[in-house]
Amino acid sequence: MRLRILSVFCIFVSLSLNCFIGSHRDACKYNLHESDSAHNCNYLGFSLFANSQNTDINTEKERTETINYLLLECIQYYENLKKCNKEEYKYMPAIYGMNLNPYFSVDRNRVAFRE
């Protein structure tokens, strides 16, 4: 009976904190989708078809550099997405989806929070 109450309480707390309980694979995909590199793939499609009447050499150079940067970020996003699909991550539990957006510091011992 106490175990049931504890499990219901844990589920209630996890839902109220806006986090999800799932596999490590789902958490990895969620975190990648929430990162900035996922949005760069969308900007890449927009920047390829954006037409400008300004055909100055400096403008064309900046446009080319921007497209190259977005393309590299998009490639890195899809490579990291492939890493998320490892078979060993399928059965590892994880909690994800919190609004705090933590990132790890250089010494990997403390968790800092972005503002």
C-alpha atoms as an extended CHARMM CRD file, in Angstrom:
* protein
*
       115  EXT
         1         1  MET       CA              0.0000000000        0.0000000000        0.0000000000  PROA      1               0.0000000000
         2         2  ARG       CA              2.7730000000        2.4290000000        0.8830000000  PROA      2               0.0000000000
         3         3  LEU       CA              4.6260000000        1.5410000000       -2.2860000000  PROA      3               0.0000000000
         4         4  ARG       CA              1.5680000000        2.4140000000       -4.3500000000  PROA      4               0.0000000000
         5         5  ILE       CA              1.1430000000        5.7330000000       -2.5930000000  PROA      5               0.0000000000
         6         6  LEU       CA              4.8250000000        6.4770000000       -3.1240000000  PROA      6               0.0000000000
         7         7  SER       CA              4.6400000000        5.6240000000       -6.8280000000  PROA      7               0.0000000000
         8         8  VAL       CA              1.5280000000        7.7710000000       -7.3290000000  PROA      8               0.0000000000
         9         9  PHE       CA              3.2370000000       10.6110000000       -5.4780000000  PROA      9               0.0000000000
        10        10  CYS       CA              6.3480000000       10.2860000000       -7.6700000000  PROA      10              0.0000000000
        11        11  ILE       CA              4.2560000000       10.3590000000      -10.8290000000  PROA      11              0.0000000000
        12        12  PHE       CA              2.3620000000       13.4060000000       -9.5910000000  PROA      12              0.0000000000
        13        13  VAL       CA              5.5910000000       15.2330000000       -8.7430000000  PROA      13              0.0000000000
        14        14  SER       CA              7.1680000000       14.4110000000      -12.1050000000  PROA      14              0.0000000000
        15        15  LEU       CA              4.1180000000       15.6590000000      -13.9940000000  PROA      15              0.0000000000
        16        16  SER       CA              3.8780000000       18.8080000000      -11.9300000000  PROA      16              0.0000000000
        17        17  LEU       CA              7.5360000000       19.6070000000      -12.6180000000  PROA      17              0.0000000000
        18        18  ASN       CA              6.8630000000       19.3390000000      -16.3640000000  PROA      18              0.0000000000
        19        19  CYS       CA              9.2600000000       16.4740000000      -16.8900000000  PROA      19              0.0000000000
        20        20  PHE       CA              8.7630000000       13.1280000000      -18.5470000000  PROA      20              0.0000000000
        21        21  ILE       CA              9.9030000000        9.6420000000      -17.6100000000  PROA      21              0.0000000000
        22        22  GLY       CA             11.1450000000        7.6370000000      -20.5570000000  PROA      22              0.0000000000
        23        23  SER       CA             14.1500000000        6.0190000000      -22.1140000000  PROA      23              0.0000000000
        24        24  HSD       CA             17.5460000000        7.6120000000      -22.5730000000  PROA      24              0.0000000000
        25        25  ARG       CA             16.9230000000        7.5310000000      -26.3220000000  PROA      25              0.0000000000
        26        26  ASP       CA             13.8060000000        9.6930000000      -25.9540000000  PROA      26              0.0000000000
        27        27  ALA       CA             15.6070000000       12.0940000000      -23.6320000000  PROA      27              0.0000000000
        28        28  CYS       CA             18.5020000000       12.4450000000      -26.0580000000  PROA      28              0.0000000000
        29        29  LYS       CA             16.1640000000       13.1710000000      -28.9670000000  PROA      29              0.0000000000
        30        30  TYR       CA             14.1840000000       15.6600000000      -26.8840000000  PROA      30              0.0000000000
        31        31  ASN       CA             17.3110000000       17.5290000000      -25.7880000000  PROA      31              0.0000000000
        32        32  LEU       CA             18.6190000000       17.6500000000      -29.3480000000  PROA      32              0.0000000000
        33        33  HSD       CA             15.3060000000       18.9340000000      -30.6330000000  PROA      33              0.0000000000
        34        34  GLU       CA             15.2920000000       21.6940000000      -28.0080000000  PROA      34              0.0000000000
        35        35  SER       CA             18.8490000000       22.7830000000      -28.8590000000  PROA      35              0.0000000000
        36        36  ASP       CA             19.7270000000       25.6180000000      -31.2260000000  PROA      36              0.0000000000
        37        37  SER       CA             21.2580000000       23.2890000000      -33.8040000000  PROA      37              0.0000000000
        38        38  ALA       CA             17.8350000000       21.7760000000      -34.5370000000  PROA      38              0.0000000000
        39        39  HSD       CA             16.4980000000       25.1690000000      -35.5020000000  PROA      39              0.0000000000
        40        40  ASN       CA             19.4780000000       25.8140000000      -37.7760000000  PROA      40              0.0000000000
        41        41  CYS       CA             18.1970000000       23.1490000000      -40.1720000000  PROA      41              0.0000000000
        42        42  ASN       CA             14.9740000000       25.1480000000      -40.5190000000  PROA      42              0.0000000000
        43        43  TYR       CA             16.8850000000       28.3750000000      -41.0940000000  PROA      43              0.0000000000
        44        44  LEU       CA             18.9890000000       26.6210000000      -43.7120000000  PROA      44              0.0000000000
        45        45  GLY       CA             15.9490000000       25.9120000000      -45.8560000000  PROA      45              0.0000000000
        46        46  PHE       CA             14.7970000000       29.5000000000      -45.5140000000  PROA      46              0.0000000000
        47        47  SER       CA             18.2020000000       30.9860000000      -46.3040000000  PROA      47              0.0000000000
        48        48  LEU       CA             18.6340000000       28.8980000000      -49.4460000000  PROA      48              0.0000000000
        49        49  PHE       CA             15.4790000000       30.2740000000      -51.0200000000  PROA      49              0.0000000000
        50        50  ALA       CA             15.7480000000       33.8280000000      -49.7280000000  PROA      50              0.0000000000
        51        51  ASN       CA             16.2500000000       36.1000000000      -52.6990000000  PROA      51              0.0000000000
        52        52  SER       CA             17.8210000000       39.4840000000      -52.3270000000  PROA      52              0.0000000000
        53        53  GLN       CA             18.2480000000       42.2160000000      -54.8980000000  PROA      53              0.0000000000
        54        54  ASN       CA             21.5520000000       43.1430000000      -53.2750000000  PROA      54              0.0000000000
        55        55  THR       CA             24.2310000000       41.2360000000      -55.1780000000  PROA      55              0.0000000000
        56        56  ASP       CA             27.2160000000       42.9820000000      -53.6690000000  PROA      56              0.0000000000
        57        57  ILE       CA             30.3170000000       40.7880000000      -53.3340000000  PROA      57              0.0000000000
        58        58  ASN       CA             30.4840000000       41.2550000000      -49.5520000000  PROA      58              0.0000000000
        59        59  THR       CA             26.8100000000       40.3920000000      -49.1820000000  PROA      59              0.0000000000
        60        60  GLU       CA             27.2100000000       37.2580000000      -51.2810000000  PROA      60              0.0000000000
        61        61  LYS       CA             30.2580000000       36.2570000000      -49.2230000000  PROA      61              0.0000000000
        62        62  GLU       CA             28.3490000000       36.7230000000      -45.9460000000  PROA      62              0.0000000000
        63        63  ARG       CA             25.3970000000       34.7790000000      -47.3330000000  PROA      63              0.0000000000
        64        64  THR       CA             27.6850000000       31.9150000000      -48.3940000000  PROA      64              0.0000000000
        65        65  GLU       CA             29.4010000000       31.8420000000      -44.9920000000  PROA      65              0.0000000000
        66        66  THR       CA             26.0360000000       31.8070000000      -43.2260000000  PROA      66              0.0000000000
        67        67  ILE       CA             24.7620000000       28.9480000000      -45.3680000000  PROA      67              0.0000000000
        68        68  ASN       CA             27.9780000000       26.9900000000      -44.7270000000  PROA      68              0.0000000000
        69        69  TYR       CA             27.6700000000       27.5310000000      -40.9730000000  PROA      69              0.0000000000
        70        70  LEU       CA             24.0240000000       26.4660000000      -40.9310000000  PROA      70              0.0000000000
        71        71  LEU       CA             24.8270000000       23.4310000000      -43.0630000000  PROA      71              0.0000000000
        72        72  LEU       CA             27.5970000000       22.3020000000      -40.6910000000  PROA      72              0.0000000000
        73        73  GLU       CA             25.3430000000       22.7820000000      -37.6650000000  PROA      73              0.0000000000
        74        74  CYS       CA             22.5880000000       20.7870000000      -39.3590000000  PROA      74              0.0000000000
        75        75  ILE       CA             25.0090000000       17.9610000000      -40.2080000000  PROA      75              0.0000000000
        76        76  GLN       CA             26.2170000000       17.8630000000      -36.5920000000  PROA      76              0.0000000000
        77        77  TYR       CA             22.6000000000       17.7540000000      -35.4170000000  PROA      77              0.0000000000
        78        78  TYR       CA             21.8220000000       14.7070000000      -37.5540000000  PROA      78              0.0000000000
        79        79  GLU       CA             25.0600000000       12.9730000000      -36.5210000000  PROA      79              0.0000000000
        80        80  ASN       CA             24.1470000000       13.4660000000      -32.8630000000  PROA      80              0.0000000000
        81        81  LEU       CA             20.6400000000       12.2200000000      -33.6400000000  PROA      81              0.0000000000
        82        82  LYS       CA             22.1700000000        9.0050000000      -34.9920000000  PROA      82              0.0000000000
        83        83  LYS       CA             24.1360000000        8.6370000000      -31.7490000000  PROA      83              0.0000000000
        84        84  CYS       CA             20.8500000000        8.8140000000      -29.8330000000  PROA      84              0.0000000000
        85        85  ASN       CA             19.5590000000        5.7090000000      -31.6160000000  PROA      85              0.0000000000
        86        86  LYS       CA             22.0430000000        3.3240000000      -30.0060000000  PROA      86              0.0000000000
        87        87  GLU       CA             20.5200000000        0.0470000000      -28.8820000000  PROA      87              0.0000000000
        88        88  GLU       CA             21.9110000000        0.4030000000      -25.3550000000  PROA      88              0.0000000000
        89        89  TYR       CA             20.0090000000        3.6750000000      -24.8650000000  PROA      89              0.0000000000
        90        90  LYS       CA             16.6970000000        1.9690000000      -25.5600000000  PROA      90              0.0000000000
        91        91  TYR       CA             16.4120000000        0.4260000000      -22.0870000000  PROA      91              0.0000000000
        92        92  MET       CA             18.1520000000        3.0670000000      -19.9510000000  PROA      92              0.0000000000
        93        93  PRO       CA             15.6110000000        5.1510000000      -17.9970000000  PROA      93              0.0000000000
        94        94  ALA       CA             15.8130000000        8.9330000000      -18.0290000000  PROA      94              0.0000000000
        95        95  ILE       CA             13.8740000000       11.9930000000      -16.9460000000  PROA      95              0.0000000000
        96        96  TYR       CA             13.6670000000       14.7890000000      -19.4850000000  PROA      96              0.0000000000
        97        97  GLY       CA             11.6790000000       17.8170000000      -20.5220000000  PROA      97              0.0000000000
        98        98  MET       CA             12.3710000000       20.1610000000      -17.6310000000  PROA      98              0.0000000000
        99        99  ASN       CA             12.2140000000       23.8900000000      -18.2700000000  PROA      99              0.0000000000
       100       100  LEU       CA             15.4310000000       24.6900000000      -16.4140000000  PROA      100             0.0000000000
       101       101  ASN       CA             17.6600000000       23.8020000000      -19.3990000000  PROA      101             0.0000000000
       102       102  PRO       CA             20.7530000000       22.6820000000      -17.4520000000  PROA      102             0.0000000000
       103       103  TYR       CA             24.2240000000       22.4510000000      -18.9030000000  PROA      103             0.0000000000
       104       104  PHE       CA             27.3480000000       21.0200000000      -17.3640000000  PROA      104             0.0000000000
       105       105  SER       CA             30.3700000000       23.0900000000      -16.4260000000  PROA      105             0.0000000000
       106       106  VAL       CA             33.9050000000       22.3440000000      -17.5530000000  PROA      106             0.0000000000
       107       107  ASP       CA             34.8170000000       20.2280000000      -14.5150000000  PROA      107             0.0000000000
       108       108  ARG       CA             31.6120000000       18.1490000000      -14.9860000000  PROA      108             0.0000000000
       109       109  ASN       CA             30.9270000000       18.1360000000      -11.2470000000  PROA      109             0.0000000000
       110       110  ARG       CA             28.4390000000       20.9560000000      -10.9820000000  PROA      110             0.0000000000
       111       111  VAL       CA             25.2970000000       21.7000000000      -12.9130000000  PROA      111             0.0000000000
       112       112  ALA       CA             24.7840000000       25.3270000000      -13.8730000000  PROA      112             0.0000000000
       113       113  PHE       CA             21.5190000000       26.7590000000      -15.0930000000  PROA      113             0.0000000000
       114       114  ARG       CA             21.0820000000       29.1070000000      -18.0220000000  PROA      114             0.0000000000
       115       115  GLU       CA             19.0890000000       32.2580000000      -17.5170000000  PROA      115             0.0000000000
